[in-house]
Amino acid sequence: MSPQETNSGIVIHGGSFQADKVAVGPHATITTHHDSRSAEPHALTQLQEQLNALVAMLDQHQGDLPDAEEVLGSAREAADELHGPQPRKEVFLRRIRSVAEGISGVVGLVGATDSLLRAAEKLL
């Protein structure tokens, strides 16, 4: 390409290129909407069940938690978010991370949120 020419497309040289969506050209845009309820209903149901089990476990171990009321509140808020019409990933993850911080000193509960966080990161 000479200095007077401009590239109006994409030039890929070597390596690989993989994308779900690509927009090229002036004013190109991509709009996506991910509805976790329609995309992965079974996975969402599993995530909800996993969260329900976590809430039940926290309820059983209230005496072991320094801030039981706060931890349970965060877990229930996460459940409310997940059961809502369009769960907001960042809100849900923030609540679960709060739970993880609140149970970090309790040996029997450490790691209880890890798989939940991983699953939510992928699904939502």
N, C-alpha and C positions, 0 to 999 in steps of 0.2 A: 504494500500500500504506500503510495507516495505521500509526501507531507501535505499536499493539497486535498487529498481524499480524506473523508471521515468514515468511521465505522458506524454503520446504522444497525448493526446486528450483534452477534456474539461470536467471538473467536475463541476457540478452545484448542490448545496445543498440548498434546501429551496428557497423561493422567486419565482421569475419568470424571464424568459429570453425571450426577444423579439428582433428580428433583421430582417432587410430586407436581409442582406447578411452576411455570416459568413465564414471565411477562417481559416482552422486549419491545423497544421502540419508544417514541415520544409519548409521554403521559401514560405509559403502560402501568396498569395496576392489577393486583390480584386480591380478591375478596374471598375469604373462606369463613365458614361458620361450622364449628364442630359441636354437634349436639351429642354429648356422651350417652344420652338415654337411647337414641336410635342407633348409634354406631356400634355400641357394645353393651346391649342390655344385660347379657349374662354376666359380663365382667363387672358392670356396675352393681348388679345384685350381689355378687360375691364380695365386692368392696363394702357394701352396706352391711352384709352379714359379718364381715371381719370387724367392722367398726362397732357393731352391736355387741360382739363378743368382747371387744376391748372395754366398752362401757360397763358391761357386766363384771368383768374382771376388776376394773377400778372400783366398782361398787363394793365388791367383796373385800378389797384390800384398803378400804378407807382408813382404817386404823394405822396402816403402815405409811400413809402419805402425809408429809408435813403440811401441805396445803390441799387437803382432799377436796374441799368445796370448790376451790379454783380449778383444780385439775378436772374434776367431774363436770364442772360448768363448761370448760373448754371442749371436753369430749362430746358433751350434749349439743353444744353449738355447732361442732363439726358434723354431727349426725343430722342436725336440722338443715345445715347447708347441703349436705349430700343428698338428702331426701327432697330438697326443693326442686322446682321445675327446671332450673338451669343452674346446676352447681358451679360456683365460681372457684376455680382451682386455687388461686392465691389465698382466698379467704379460708378454704378448707385446709390447705397445707399449713397456714399460719396457726390455726387452732390445734392441729395435730402436733406441730412442733412445740407448741406451748405445753401440751400434754407430755410430750417426750422429756421436756425440761423438768416438769414437775415430778416425774417418776424416776429420774436419773439416779437417785440415791437409793432406790428400793431394789434390792438384788433380784427378787422374784419377778419384777416387772420390767427390768432393763431389757431393751430390745423389743418390747411388745409393740412398739409403734413402727419399727423398721420396715417390715414387709408392707404395712399399711401405707407408709409414705412412698415406697417404691411403686406399689400398684397405682396409687393416685397420680403420681408423676406421669406414668405411662397413659393412664386412661383419661384423665380430665384435661 
